Every structure is written in structure tokens, then in C-alpha cells.
């Protein structure tokens, strides 16, 4: 079985910086993601400069 890969185009990179979360038991949340301009380095465990470590695997942090 052969698989064809189509070219993809990256439309945006959105980063959620840690912010106080008064509604939950967790002290901070990164749910408020915003687009960033310019290059973003991505490596395990996630994009550099985002504050806290995410789920721990690049495949979980970088999603389509």
C-alpha cells in the first residue's frame, strides 16, 4: 500500500503564555493562545520561550 504526501502550508504559530487561572485548582493556564510573528524554534519538549513545559512530546505540543 503506497501513501501520497501532499505539500502543507503553515498558516500560523499560536503560543499560550502562562497566565493566572483563578477558576481552576491549577495556578496557571496557557489556554489563551495568540499568533506570533517570525520564526519559532520547536524541539522536545515544546516551543522555546513558552514558559512552562507542555505534555512532554513534540507531537503533543505541535498539532495540526
C-alpha positions as CSV (number, residue, x, y, z in Angstrom):
1,X,0.0,0.0,0.0
2,X,1.5,3.3,-1.1
3,X,0.9,6.6,0.6
4,X,0.9,10.0,-1.1
5,X,2.0,13.0,1.0
6,X,0.6,16.4,-0.1
7,X,2.6,19.6,0.5
8,X,1.5,21.6,3.5
9,X,1.5,25.3,4.3
10,X,1.9,26.6,7.8
11,X,-0.7,29.3,8.4
12,X,0.1,30.4,11.9
13,X,2.0,29.6,15.1
14,X,0.0,30.2,18.2
15,X,1.6,30.3,21.7
16,X,-0.2,30.4,25.0
17,X,1.9,32.0,27.7
18,X,1.1,31.0,31.3
19,X,-1.4,33.3,33.0
20,X,-3.0,33.2,36.4
21,X,-6.1,30.9,36.5
22,X,-8.5,31.9,39.3
23,X,-11.2,29.4,38.2
24,X,-9.4,26.2,38.5
25,X,-7.1,24.4,41.0
26,X,-4.1,24.9,38.7
27,X,-2.2,28.0,39.3
28,X,-1.7,28.9,35.7
29,X,-3.1,28.2,32.3
30,X,-1.9,28.6,28.7
31,X,-5.3,28.3,27.0
32,X,-5.3,31.9,25.7
33,X,-3.2,31.2,22.6
34,X,-2.2,34.1,20.3
35,X,-0.4,34.1,16.9
36,X,3.3,35.1,16.9
37,X,5.3,36.8,14.2
38,X,8.6,35.5,13.0
39,X,10.4,32.1,13.4
40,X,9.7,29.9,16.4
41,X,12.1,27.1,17.4
42,X,10.4,23.8,18.1
43,X,12.1,21.0,19.9
44,X,11.3,18.5,22.7
45,X,9.6,19.1,25.0
46,X,8.0,22.1,23.1
47,X,8.4,25.5,21.6
48,X,11.2,27.5,23.3
49,X,10.3,30.6,25.3
50,X,6.7,29.5,26.1
51,X,7.2,29.4,29.8
52,X,6.1,26.1,31.2
53,X,6.7,22.6,29.8
54,X,3.7,21.1,28.0
55,X,2.7,17.5,27.7
56,X,6.3,16.4,27.1
57,X,6.3,15.2,23.5
58,X,6.7,17.4,20.4
59,X,3.8,15.5,18.7
60,X,1.5,16.6,21.5
61,X,2.6,20.2,21.5
62,X,2.7,20.7,17.8
63,X,-0.7,19.8,16.4
64,X,-2.4,20.3,13.1
